[in-house]
Amino acid sequence: MPFIKSRYPKNWPEISKRIRARSNGRCECWGECGLHHDRRCEEQNGRTAKWANGVIVLTVAHLNHIEMDCRDENLKALCQRCHLRYDQDHHQVNARKTRRAKKAHGELFT
């Protein structure tokens, strides 16, 4: 999901930085993404990805998908792969809603 600034608290940059620092530069996923169920993801920020293409950039995921809920226990620093996999179902629901809304909007003007 694209970053929509209004959905995040004003101090989001500081929160994100703190959570990424907490991770010591390593993805904090322990299988939430559907992979590596018995171990922590090995991907490290700034290094070449082991399981994907490119360089790892840690992002901060909201485990309950509520952007304003910035409690530490609701946030994890995840590599791109884990974050995308973790959010996959959420993205699909939002994409369906967007397609439905666009179709309804189009019907108004046909």
Biopython code that builds the backbone (N, CA, C, O; Angstrom):
import numpy as np
from Bio.PDB.StructureBuilder import StructureBuilder

atoms = [
    (1, "MET", "N", (0.852, -1.177, 0.000)),
    (1, "MET", "CA", (0.000, 0.000, 0.000)),
    (1, "MET", "C", (0.892, 1.233, 0.000)),
    (1, "MET", "O", (1.869, 1.293, 0.747)),
    (2, "PRO", "N", (0.573, 2.186, -0.808)),
    (2, "PRO", "CA", (1.398, 3.394, -0.850)),
    (2, "PRO", "C", (1.340, 4.157, 0.473)),
    (2, "PRO", "O", (0.360, 4.075, 1.213)),
    (3, "PHE", "N", (2.388, 4.884, 0.745)),
    (3, "PHE", "CA", (2.456, 5.693, 1.966)),
    (3, "PHE", "C", (1.525, 6.887, 1.821)),
    (3, "PHE", "O", (1.708, 7.720, 0.933)),
    (4, "ILE", "N", (0.539, 6.969, 2.682)),
    (4, "ILE", "CA", (-0.390, 8.102, 2.703)),
    (4, "ILE", "C", (-0.139, 8.841, 4.015)),
    (4, "ILE", "O", (-0.569, 8.409, 5.084)),
    (5, "LYS", "N", (0.560, 9.953, 3.908)),
    (5, "LYS", "CA", (1.061, 10.693, 5.065)),
    (5, "LYS", "C", (-0.014, 10.981, 6.117)),
    (5, "LYS", "O", (0.260, 10.912, 7.315)),
    (6, "SER", "N", (-1.222, 11.299, 5.681)),
    (6, "SER", "CA", (-2.284, 11.671, 6.630)),
    (6, "SER", "C", (-2.729, 10.520, 7.518)),
    (6, "SER", "O", (-3.371, 10.751, 8.542)),
    (7, "ARG", "N", (-2.405, 9.292, 7.152)),
    (7, "ARG", "CA", (-2.798, 8.128, 7.953)),
    (7, "ARG", "C", (-1.812, 7.815, 9.083)),
    (7, "ARG", "O", (-2.074, 6.955, 9.924)),
    (8, "TYR", "N", (-0.692, 8.511, 9.093)),
    (8, "TYR", "CA", (0.374, 8.241, 10.064)),
    (8, "TYR", "C", (0.503, 9.401, 11.040)),
    (8, "TYR", "O", (0.166, 10.537, 10.707)),
    (9, "PRO", "N", (0.991, 9.117, 12.246)),
    (9, "PRO", "CA", (1.211, 10.222, 13.192)),
    (9, "PRO", "C", (2.318, 11.144, 12.690)),
    (9, "PRO", "O", (3.175, 10.737, 11.906)),
    (10, "LYS", "N", (2.287, 12.377, 13.150)),
    (10, "LYS", "CA", (3.268, 13.374, 12.694)),
    (10, "LYS", "C", (4.707, 12.958, 12.989)),
    (10, "LYS", "O", (5.623, 13.325, 12.253)),
    (11, "ASN", "N", (4.906, 12.195, 14.060)),
    (11, "ASN", "CA", (6.257, 11.779, 14.424)),
    (11, "ASN", "C", (6.630, 10.412, 13.834)),
    (11, "ASN", "O", (7.519, 9.742, 14.359)),
    (12, "TRP", "N", (5.965, 9.992, 12.754)),
    (12, "TRP", "CA", (6.246, 8.700, 12.142)),
    (12, "TRP", "C", (7.716, 8.525, 11.764)),
    (12, "TRP", "O", (8.255, 7.444, 12.001)),
    (13, "PRO", "N", (8.394, 9.511, 11.196)),
    (13, "PRO", "CA", (9.809, 9.296, 10.866)),
    (13, "PRO", "C", (10.648, 8.890, 12.078)),
    (13, "PRO", "O", (11.526, 8.035, 11.963)),
    (14, "GLU", "N", (10.386, 9.493, 13.231)),
    (14, "GLU", "CA", (11.129, 9.139, 14.441)),
    (14, "GLU", "C", (10.755, 7.741, 14.925)),
    (14, "GLU", "O", (11.622, 6.977, 15.350)),
    (15, "ILE", "N", (9.478, 7.409, 14.863)),
    (15, "ILE", "CA", (9.019, 6.075, 15.284)),
    (15, "ILE", "C", (9.658, 5.017, 14.388)),
    (15, "ILE", "O", (10.193, 4.023, 14.880)),
    (16, "SER", "N", (9.601, 5.228, 13.090)),
    (16, "SER", "CA", (10.161, 4.275, 12.133)),
    (16, "SER", "C", (11.658, 4.077, 12.364)),
    (16, "SER", "O", (12.155, 2.952, 12.344)),
    (17, "LYS", "N", (12.359, 5.172, 12.580)),
    (17, "LYS", "CA", (13.802, 5.101, 12.822)),
    (17, "LYS", "C", (14.102, 4.294, 14.089)),
    (17, "LYS", "O", (15.027, 3.483, 14.111)),
    (18, "ARG", "N", (13.313, 4.523, 15.139)),
    (18, "ARG", "CA", (13.519, 3.814, 16.405)),
    (18, "ARG", "C", (13.282, 2.306, 16.246)),
    (18, "ARG", "O", (14.045, 1.499, 16.778)),
    (19, "ILE", "N", (12.232, 1.929, 15.518)),
    (19, "ILE", "CA", (11.925, 0.506, 15.332)),
    (19, "ILE", "C", (13.008, -0.163, 14.488)),
    (19, "ILE", "O", (13.418, -1.284, 14.787)),
    (20, "ARG", "N", (13.473, 0.513, 13.441)),
    (20, "ARG", "CA", (14.536, -0.045, 12.617)),
    (20, "ARG", "C", (15.838, -0.169, 13.411)),
    (20, "ARG", "O", (16.600, -1.114, 13.205)),
    (21, "ALA", "N", (16.097, 0.783, 14.323)),
    (21, "ALA", "CA", (17.284, 0.700, 15.186)),
    (21, "ALA", "C", (17.158, -0.481, 16.145)),
    (21, "ALA", "O", (18.137, -1.176, 16.417)),
    (22, "ARG", "N", (15.954, -0.701, 16.651)),
    (22, "ARG", "CA", (15.697, -1.827, 17.564)),
    (22, "ARG", "C", (16.071, -3.158, 16.907)),
    (22, "ARG", "O", (16.501, -4.092, 17.584)),
    (23, "SER", "N", (15.905, -3.236, 15.602)),
    (23, "SER", "CA", (16.143, -4.488, 14.880)),
    (23, "SER", "C", (17.618, -4.800, 14.668)),
    (23, "SER", "O", (17.963, -5.891, 14.213)),
    (24, "ASN", "N", (18.492, -3.848, 14.997)),
    (24, "ASN", "CA", (19.933, -3.989, 14.735)),
    (24, "ASN", "C", (20.210, -4.258, 13.255)),
    (24, "ASN", "O", (21.149, -4.976, 12.913)),
    (25, "GLY", "N", (19.378, -3.669, 12.374)),
    (25, "GLY", "CA", (19.609, -3.786, 10.945)),
    (25, "GLY", "C", (19.176, -5.089, 10.320)),
    (25, "GLY", "O", (19.491, -5.357, 9.160)),
    (26, "ARG", "N", (18.457, -5.904, 11.070)),
    (26, "ARG", "CA", (18.032, -7.214, 10.556)),
    (26, "ARG", "C", (16.511, -7.319, 10.579)),
    (26, "ARG", "O", (15.858, -6.847, 11.510)),
    (27, "CYS", "N", (15.962, -7.938, 9.551)),
    (27, "CYS", "CA", (14.524, -8.160, 9.473)),
    (27, "CYS", "C", (14.042, -8.876, 10.737)),
    (27, "CYS", "O", (14.651, -9.850, 11.179)),
    (28, "GLU", "N", (12.939, -8.382, 11.314)),
    (28, "GLU", "CA", (12.416, -8.950, 12.568)),
    (28, "GLU", "C", (11.354, -10.029, 12.348)),
    (28, "GLU", "O", (10.713, -10.467, 13.303)),
    (29, "CYS", "N", (11.164, -10.454, 11.112)),
    (29, "CYS", "CA", (10.130, -11.444, 10.810)),
    (29, "CYS", "C", (10.516, -12.827, 11.356)),
    (29, "CYS", "O", (11.622, -13.319, 11.131)),
    (30, "TRP", "N", (9.579, -13.429, 12.070)),
    (30, "TRP", "CA", (9.743, -14.795, 12.577)),
    (30, "TRP", "C", (8.667, -15.691, 11.967)),
    (30, "TRP", "O", (8.129, -16.567, 12.643)),
    (31, "GLY", "N", (8.359, -15.475, 10.705)),
    (31, "GLY", "CA", (7.380, -16.315, 10.029)),
    (31, "GLY", "C", (6.041, -15.651, 9.808)),
    (31, "GLY", "O", (5.146, -16.266, 9.228)),
    (32, "GLU", "N", (5.871, -14.415, 10.250)),
    (32, "GLU", "CA", (4.611, -13.709, 10.013)),
    (32, "GLU", "C", (4.289, -13.628, 8.521)),
    (32, "GLU", "O", (3.123, -13.531, 8.139)),
    (33, "CYS", "N", (5.314, -13.669, 7.689)),
    (33, "CYS", "CA", (5.142, -13.551, 6.239)),
    (33, "CYS", "C", (4.777, -14.882, 5.583)),
    (33, "CYS", "O", (4.451, -14.921, 4.397)),
    (34, "GLY", "N", (4.830, -15.951, 6.337)),
    (34, "GLY", "CA", (4.537, -17.271, 5.791)),
    (34, "GLY", "C", (5.780, -18.081, 5.462)),
    (34, "GLY", "O", (5.674, -19.231, 5.037)),
    (35, "LEU", "N", (6.948, -17.500, 5.652)),
    (35, "LEU", "CA", (8.216, -18.205, 5.417)),
    (35, "LEU", "C", (8.967, -18.369, 6.743)),
    (35, "LEU", "O", (8.542, -17.849, 7.775)),
    (36, "HIS", "N", (10.079, -19.091, 6.702)),
    (36, "HIS", "CA", (10.988, -19.283, 7.849)),
    (36, "HIS", "C", (10.246, -19.349, 9.189)),
    (36, "HIS", "O", (10.427, -18.490, 10.052)),
    (37, "HIS", "N", (9.415, -20.372, 9.351)),
    (37, "HIS", "CA", (8.552, -20.507, 10.535)),
    (37, "HIS", "C", (9.313, -20.720, 11.842)),
    (37, "HIS", "O", (8.840, -20.301, 12.898)),
    (38, "ASP", "N", (10.454, -21.345, 11.793)),
    (38, "ASP", "CA", (11.157, -21.675, 13.028)),
    (38, "ASP", "C", (12.417, -20.853, 13.253)),
    (38, "ASP", "O", (13.233, -21.165, 14.120)),
    (39, "ARG", "N", (12.562, -19.794, 12.454)),
    (39, "ARG", "CA", (13.755, -18.962, 12.598)),
    (39, "ARG", "C", (13.472, -17.537, 12.128)),
    (39, "ARG", "O", (12.493, -17.275, 11.429)),
    (40, "ARG", "N", (14.338, -16.645, 12.523)),
    (40, "ARG", "CA", (14.210, -15.249, 12.112)),
    (40, "ARG", "C", (14.774, -15.071, 10.703)),
    (40, "ARG", "O", (15.756, -15.715, 10.334)),
    (41, "CYS", "N", (14.154, -14.204, 9.930)),
    (41, "CYS", "CA", (14.636, -13.881, 8.586)),
    (41, "CYS", "C", (16.089, -13.406, 8.664)),
    (41, "CYS", "O", (16.471, -12.693, 9.592)),
    (42, "GLU", "N", (16.879, -13.805, 7.691)),
    (42, "GLU", "CA", (18.312, -13.485, 7.696)),
    (42, "GLU", "C", (18.658, -12.175, 6.998)),
    (42, "GLU", "O", (19.802, -11.730, 7.078)),
    (43, "GLU", "N", (17.707, -11.548, 6.321)),
    (43, "GLU", "CA", (18.015, -10.360, 5.527)),
    (43, "GLU", "C", (18.455, -9.189, 6.406)),
    (43, "GLU", "O", (17.903, -8.960, 7.482)),
    (44, "GLN", "N", (19.465, -8.450, 5.922)),
    (44, "GLN", "CA", (20.030, -7.332, 6.669)),
    (44, "GLN", "C", (20.013, -6.060, 5.826)),
    (44, "GLN", "O", (20.324, -6.073, 4.635)),
    (45, "ASN", "N", (19.644, -4.979, 6.473)),
    (45, "ASN", "CA", (19.541, -3.675, 5.817)),
    (45, "ASN", "C", (20.848, -3.296, 5.124)),
    (45, "ASN", "O", (21.929, -3.403, 5.703)),
    (46, "GLY", "N", (20.725, -2.844, 3.849)),
    (46, "GLY", "CA", (21.879, -2.373, 3.108)),
    (46, "GLY", "C", (22.696, -3.451, 2.431)),
    (46, "GLY", "O", (23.608, -3.143, 1.664)),
    (47, "ARG", "N", (22.387, -4.712, 2.700)),
    (47, "ARG", "CA", (23.130, -5.812, 2.084)),
    (47, "ARG", "C", (22.375, -6.348, 0.876)),
    (47, "ARG", "O", (21.171, -6.133, 0.740)),
    (48, "THR", "N", (23.085, -7.040, 0.006)),
    (48, "THR", "CA", (22.441, -7.681, -1.137)),
    (48, "THR", "C", (21.495, -8.755, -0.606)),
    (48, "THR", "O", (21.855, -9.533, 0.276)),
    (49, "ALA", "N", (20.300, -8.787, -1.146)),
    (49, "ALA", "CA", (19.293, -9.748, -0.697)),
    (49, "ALA", "C", (19.756, -11.173, -0.960)),
    (49, "ALA", "O", (20.325, -11.468, -2.011)),
    (50, "LYS", "N", (19.507, -12.064, 0.014)),
    (50, "LYS", "CA", (19.841, -13.475, -0.148)),
    (50, "LYS", "C", (18.764, -14.203, -0.939)),
    (50, "LYS", "O", (19.068, -15.113, -1.710)),
    (51, "TRP", "N", (17.510, -13.811, -0.755)),
    (51, "TRP", "CA", (16.389, -14.562, -1.307)),
    (51, "TRP", "C", (15.604, -13.773, -2.347)),
    (51, "TRP", "O", (14.545, -14.223, -2.784)),
    (52, "ALA", "N", (16.092, -12.624, -2.749)),
    (52, "ALA", "CA", (15.420, -11.794, -3.753)),
    (52, "ALA", "C", (16.491, -11.011, -4.509)),
    (52, "ALA", "O", (17.683, -11.202, -4.272)),
    (53, "ASN", "N", (16.079, -10.152, -5.398)),
    (53, "ASN", "CA", (17.026, -9.313, -6.140)),
    (53, "ASN", "C", (17.163, -7.959, -5.459)),
    (53, "ASN", "O", (16.223, -7.467, -4.834)),
    (54, "GLY", "N", (18.339, -7.366, -5.587)),
    (54, "GLY", "CA", (18.535, -6.022, -5.080)),
    (54, "GLY", "C", (19.099, -5.957, -3.685)),
    (54, "GLY", "O", (19.573, -6.948, -3.129)),
    (55, "VAL", "N", (19.034, -4.763, -3.135)),
    (55, "VAL", "CA", (19.574, -4.469, -1.801)),
    (55, "VAL", "C", (18.410, -4.386, -0.823)),
    (55, "VAL", "O", (17.339, -3.880, -1.157)),
    (56, "ILE", "N", (18.629, -4.879, 0.371)),
    (56, "ILE", "CA", (17.595, -4.872, 1.409)),
    (56, "ILE", "C", (17.424, -3.475, 1.986)),
    (56, "ILE", "O", (18.396, -2.793, 2.310)),
    (57, "VAL", "N", (16.175, -3.069, 2.105)),
    (57, "VAL", "CA", (15.802, -1.830, 2.777)),
    (57, "VAL", "C", (14.745, -2.204, 3.808)),
    (57, "VAL", "O", (13.646, -2.636, 3.460)),
    (58, "LEU", "N", (15.090, -2.034, 5.070)),
    (58, "LEU", "CA", (14.107, -2.343, 6.112)),
    (58, "LEU", "C", (13.005, -1.295, 6.126)),
    (58, "LEU", "O", (13.265, -0.095, 6.043)),
    (59, "THR", "N", (11.781, -1.769, 6.230)),
    (59, "THR", "CA", (10.613, -0.917, 6.354)),
    (59, "THR", "C", (9.922, -1.298, 7.652)),
    (59, "THR", "O", (10.246, -2.325, 8.247)),
    (60, "VAL", "N", (8.984, -0.493, 8.093)),
    (60, "VAL", "CA", (8.293, -0.797, 9.348)),
    (60, "VAL", "C", (6.847, -1.168, 9.038)),
    (60, "VAL", "O", (6.108, -0.401, 8.421)),
    (61, "ALA", "N", (6.468, -2.349, 9.476)),
    (61, "ALA", "CA", (5.116, -2.868, 9.241)),
    (61, "ALA", "C", (4.258, -2.696, 10.479)),
    (61, "ALA", "O", (4.719, -2.869, 11.607)),
    (62, "HIS", "N", (2.988, -2.348, 10.243)),
    (62, "HIS", "CA", (1.974, -2.332, 11.305)),
    (62, "HIS", "C", (1.309, -3.699, 11.291)),
    (62, "HIS", "O", (0.622, -4.038, 10.328)),
    (63, "LEU", "N", (1.495, -4.476, 12.322)),
    (63, "LEU", "CA", (1.002, -5.849, 12.327)),
    (63, "LEU", "C", (-0.513, -5.934, 12.236)),
    (63, "LEU", "O", (-1.046, -6.909, 11.707)),
    (64, "ASN", "N", (-1.219, -4.917, 12.749)),
    (64, "ASN", "CA", (-2.684, -4.922, 12.665)),
    (64, "ASN", "C", (-3.192, -4.054, 11.510)),
    (64, "ASN", "O", (-4.399, -3.857, 11.372)),
    (65, "HIS", "N", (-2.291, -3.539, 10.688)),
    (65, "HIS", "CA", (-2.615, -2.726, 9.501)),
    (65, "HIS", "C", (-3.299, -1.403, 9.833)),
    (65, "HIS", "O", (-3.945, -0.814, 8.966)),
    (66, "ILE", "N", (-3.172, -0.931, 11.058)),
    (66, "ILE", "CA", (-3.736, 0.365, 11.446)),
    (66, "ILE", "C", (-2.566, 1.326, 11.620)),
    (66, "ILE", "O", (-1.804, 1.230, 12.583)),
    (67, "GLU", "N", (-2.435, 2.251, 10.676)),
    (67, "GLU", "CA", (-1.258, 3.116, 10.616)),
    (67, "GLU", "C", (-1.081, 4.011, 11.845)),
    (67, "GLU", "O", (0.044, 4.370, 12.190)),
    (68, "MET", "N", (-2.164, 4.366, 12.496)),
    (68, "MET", "CA", (-2.051, 5.238, 13.676)),
    (68, "MET", "C", (-1.698, 4.457, 14.945)),
    (68, "MET", "O", (-1.381, 5.065, 15.968)),
    (69, "ASP", "N", (-1.746, 3.132, 14.898)),
    (69, "ASP", "CA", (-1.413, 2.293, 16.058)),
    (69, "ASP", "C", (0.090, 2.030, 16.047)),
    (69, "ASP", "O", (0.561, 1.082, 15.419)),
    (70, "CYS", "N", (0.821, 2.866, 16.739)),
    (70, "CYS", "CA", (2.281, 2.808, 16.711)),
    (70, "CYS", "C", (2.892, 2.293, 18.010)),
    (70, "CYS", "O", (4.004, 2.667, 18.382)),
    (71, "ARG", "N", (2.153, 1.436, 18.685)),
    (71, "ARG", "CA", (2.727, 0.778, 19.864)),
    (71, "ARG", "C", (3.863, -0.130, 19.399)),
    (71, "ARG", "O", (3.773, -0.740, 18.334)),
    (72, "ASP", "N", (4.923, -0.223, 20.187)),
    (72, "ASP", "CA", (6.072, -1.046, 19.806)),
    (72, "ASP", "C", (5.665, -2.475, 19.455)),
    (72, "ASP", "O", (6.192, -3.052, 18.504)),
    (73, "GLU", "N", (4.740, -3.045, 20.207)),
    (73, "GLU", "CA", (4.345, -4.436, 19.964)),
    (73, "GLU", "C", (3.541, -4.600, 18.670)),
    (73, "GLU", "O", (3.321, -5.727, 18.228)),
    (74, "ASN", "N", (3.103, -3.510, 18.064)),
    (74, "ASN", "CA", (2.382, -3.564, 16.801)),
    (74, "ASN", "C", (3.289, -3.261, 15.601)),
    (74, "ASN", "O", (2.828, -3.283, 14.460)),
    (75, "LEU", "N", (4.552, -2.984, 15.845)),
    (75, "LEU", "CA", (5.471, -2.599, 14.772)),
    (75, "LEU", "C", (6.639, -3.566, 14.682)),
    (75, "LEU", "O", (7.174, -4.018, 15.695)),
    (76, "LYS", "N", (7.026, -3.875, 13.443)),
    (76, "LYS", "CA", (8.214, -4.694, 13.212)),
    (76, "LYS", "C", (8.961, -4.149, 12.011)),
    (76, "LYS", "O", (8.354, -3.733, 11.025)),
    (77, "ALA", "N", (10.287, -4.153, 12.101)),
    (77, "ALA", "CA", (11.133, -3.810, 10.963)),
    (77, "ALA", "C", (11.217, -5.051, 10.079)),
    (77, "ALA", "O", (11.692, -6.100, 10.513)),
    (78, "LEU", "N", (10.753, -4.924, 8.837)),
    (78, "LEU", "CA", (10.749, -6.056, 7.916)),
    (78, "LEU", "C", (11.460, -5.709, 6.614)),
    (78, "LEU", "O", (11.422, -4.565, 6.161)),
    (79, "CYS", "N", (12.104, -6.702, 6.020)),
    (79, "CYS", "CA", (12.665, -6.515, 4.687)),
    (79, "CYS", "C", (11.505, -6.410, 3.699)),
    (79, "CYS", "O", (10.365, -6.736, 4.030)),
    (80, "GLN", "N", (11.810, -5.950, 2.479)),
    (80, "GLN", "CA", (10.754, -5.756, 1.486)),
    (80, "GLN", "C", (9.964, -7.035, 1.240)),
    (80, "GLN", "O", (8.737, -7.005, 1.158)),
    (81, "ARG", "N", (10.660, -8.147, 1.123)),
    (81, "ARG", "CA", (10.004, -9.424, 0.810)),
    (81, "ARG", "C", (9.017, -9.819, 1.902)),
    (81, "ARG", "O", (7.866, -10.150, 1.616)),
    (82, "CYS", "N", (9.466, -9.783, 3.151)),
    (82, "CYS", "CA", (8.584, -10.161, 4.265)),
    (82, "CYS", "C", (7.418, -9.187, 4.391)),
    (82, "CYS", "O", (6.283, -9.606, 4.622)),
    (83, "HIS", "N", (7.690, -7.890, 4.240)),
    (83, "HIS", "CA", (6.632, -6.883, 4.380)),
    (83, "HIS", "C", (5.562, -7.081, 3.305)),
    (83, "HIS", "O", (4.370, -7.061, 3.612)),
    (84, "LEU", "N", (5.972, -7.272, 2.057)),
    (84, "LEU", "CA", (5.000, -7.480, 0.978)),
    (84, "LEU", "C", (4.186, -8.751, 1.188)),
    (84, "LEU", "O", (2.976, -8.763, 0.964)),
    (85, "ARG", "N", (4.850, -9.815, 1.618)),
    (85, "ARG", "CA", (4.134, -11.074, 1.860)),
    (85, "ARG", "C", (3.178, -10.929, 3.049)),
    (85, "ARG", "O", (2.056, -11.433, 3.015)),
    (86, "TYR", "N", (3.633, -10.235, 4.101)),
    (86, "TYR", "CA", (2.780, -10.047, 5.278)),
    (86, "TYR", "C", (1.526, -9.247, 4.930)),
    (86, "TYR", "O", (0.437, -9.551, 5.417)),
    (87, "ASP", "N", (1.680, -8.231, 4.094)),
    (87, "ASP", "CA", (0.565, -7.349, 3.725)),
    (87, "ASP", "C", (-0.253, -7.849, 2.537)),
    (87, "ASP", "O", (-1.221, -7.193, 2.150)),
    (88, "GLN", "N", (0.104, -8.980, 1.950)),
    (88, "GLN", "CA", (-0.522, -9.454, 0.712)),
    (88, "GLN", "C", (-2.050, -9.509, 0.788)),
    (88, "GLN", "O", (-2.716, -8.977, -0.101)),
    (89, "ASP", "N", (-2.614, -10.120, 1.796)),
    (89, "ASP", "CA", (-4.074, -10.219, 1.909)),
    (89, "ASP", "C", (-4.704, -8.837, 2.067)),
    (89, "ASP", "O", (-5.744, -8.550, 1.473)),
    (90, "HIS", "N", (-4.077, -7.996, 2.859)),
    (90, "HIS", "CA", (-4.558, -6.628, 3.072)),
    (90, "HIS", "C", (-4.560, -5.855, 1.747)),
    (90, "HIS", "O", (-5.510, -5.130, 1.448)),
    (91, "HIS", "N", (-3.499, -6.013, 0.961)),
    (91, "HIS", "CA", (-3.417, -5.345, -0.342)),
    (91, "HIS", "C", (-4.512, -5.832, -1.287)),
    (91, "HIS", "O", (-5.099, -5.037, -2.021)),
    (92, "GLN", "N", (-4.787, -7.132, -1.269)),
    (92, "GLN", "CA", (-5.817, -7.680, -2.154)),
    (92, "GLN", "C", (-7.196, -7.135, -1.817)),
    (92, "GLN", "O", (-7.972, -6.814, -2.717)),
    (93, "VAL", "N", (-7.507, -7.029, -0.538)),
    (93, "VAL", "CA", (-8.797, -6.471, -0.117)),
    (93, "VAL", "C", (-8.907, -5.019, -0.576)),
    (93, "VAL", "O", (-9.927, -4.612, -1.132)),
    (94, "ASN", "N", (-7.854, -4.243, -0.342)),
    (94, "ASN", "CA", (-7.875, -2.834, -0.752)),
    (94, "ASN", "C", (-7.967, -2.690, -2.268)),
    (94, "ASN", "O", (-8.648, -1.789, -2.760)),
    (95, "ALA", "N", (-7.296, -3.559, -3.011)),
    (95, "ALA", "CA", (-7.354, -3.495, -4.472)),
    (95, "ALA", "C", (-8.771, -3.780, -4.963)),
    (95, "ALA", "O", (-9.253, -3.123, -5.885)),
    (96, "ARG", "N", (-9.436, -4.753, -4.352)),
    (96, "ARG", "CA", (-10.828, -5.053, -4.718)),
    (96, "ARG", "C", (-11.727, -3.858, -4.470)),
    (96, "ARG", "O", (-12.557, -3.508, -5.308)),
    (97, "LYS", "N", (-11.556, -3.226, -3.303)),
    (97, "LYS", "CA", (-12.367, -2.043, -2.970)),
    (97, "LYS", "C", (-12.119, -0.925, -3.982)),
    (97, "LYS", "O", (-13.057, -0.261, -4.422)),
    (98, "THR", "N", (-10.861, -0.722, -4.345)),
    (98, "THR", "CA", (-10.516, 0.333, -5.300)),
    (98, "THR", "C", (-11.132, 0.042, -6.668)),
    (98, "THR", "O", (-11.714, 0.930, -7.290)),
    (99, "ARG", "N", (-11.004, -1.200, -7.136)),
    (99, "ARG", "CA", (-11.588, -1.561, -8.439)),
    (99, "ARG", "C", (-13.096, -1.371, -8.418)),
    (99, "ARG", "O", (-13.671, -0.848, -9.373)),
    (100, "ARG", "N", (-13.741, -1.795, -7.333)),
    (100, "ARG", "CA", (-15.194, -1.661, -7.204)),
    (100, "ARG", "C", (-15.597, -0.186, -7.219)),
    (100, "ARG", "O", (-16.567, 0.190, -7.877)),
    (101, "ALA", "N", (-14.855, 0.639, -6.498)),
    (101, "ALA", "CA", (-15.168, 2.076, -6.441)),
    (101, "ALA", "C", (-14.976, 2.727, -7.807)),
    (101, "ALA", "O", (-15.784, 3.562, -8.212)),
    (102, "LYS", "N", (-13.912, 2.352, -8.521)),
    (102, "LYS", "CA", (-13.685, 2.912, -9.846)),
    (102, "LYS", "C", (-14.775, 2.491, -10.821)),
    (102, "LYS", "O", (-15.225, 3.285, -11.648)),
    (103, "LYS", "N", (-15.193, 1.239, -10.716)),
    (103, "LYS", "CA", (-16.267, 0.750, -11.596)),
    (103, "LYS", "C", (-17.555, 1.508, -11.302)),
    (103, "LYS", "O", (-18.242, 1.941, -12.227)),
    (104, "ALA", "N", (-17.886, 1.674, -10.028)),
    (104, "ALA", "CA", (-19.114, 2.403, -9.665)),
    (104, "ALA", "C", (-19.041, 3.846, -10.132)),
    (104, "ALA", "O", (-20.031, 4.390, -10.622)),
    (105, "HIS", "N", (-17.885, 4.468, -9.988)),
    (105, "HIS", "CA", (-17.694, 5.849, -10.435)),
    (105, "HIS", "C", (-17.877, 5.938, -11.943)),
    (105, "HIS", "O", (-18.517, 6.868, -12.434)),
    (106, "GLY", "N", (-17.326, 4.990, -12.679)),
    (106, "GLY", "CA", (-17.458, 4.969, -14.132)),
    (106, "GLY", "C", (-18.898, 4.810, -14.573)),
    (106, "GLY", "O", (-19.307, 5.383, -15.583)),
    (107, "GLU", "N", (-19.678, 4.028, -13.816)),
    (107, "GLU", "CA", (-21.077, 3.805, -14.177)),
    (107, "GLU", "C", (-21.905, 5.096, -14.052)),
    (107, "GLU", "O", (-22.920, 5.249, -14.732)),
    (108, "LEU", "N", (-21.481, 6.000, -13.205)),
    (108, "LEU", "CA", (-22.177, 7.264, -13.035)),
    (108, "LEU", "C", (-22.097, 8.122, -14.298)),
    (108, "LEU", "O", (-22.977, 8.938, -14.569)),
    (109, "PHE", "N", (-21.018, 7.918, -15.064)),
    (109, "PHE", "CA", (-20.764, 8.778, -16.201)),
    (109, "PHE", "C", (-20.956, 8.081, -17.541)),
    (109, "PHE", "O", (-20.530, 8.612, -18.566)),
    (110, "THR", "N", (-21.579, 6.919, -17.566)),
    (110, "THR", "CA", (-21.813, 6.232, -18.849)),
    (110, "THR", "C", (-23.257, 6.351, -19.278)),
    (110, "THR", "O", (-23.633, 5.835, -20.330)),
]
sb = StructureBuilder()
sb.init_structure("model")
sb.init_model(0)
sb.init_chain("A")
sb.init_seg("    ")
for serial, (resi, resn, name, xyz) in enumerate(atoms, 1):
    if name == "N":
        sb.init_residue(resn, " ", resi, " ")
    sb.init_atom(name, np.array(xyz, "f"), 0.0, 1.0, " ", f" {name:<3s}", serial, name[0])
structure = sb.get_structure()
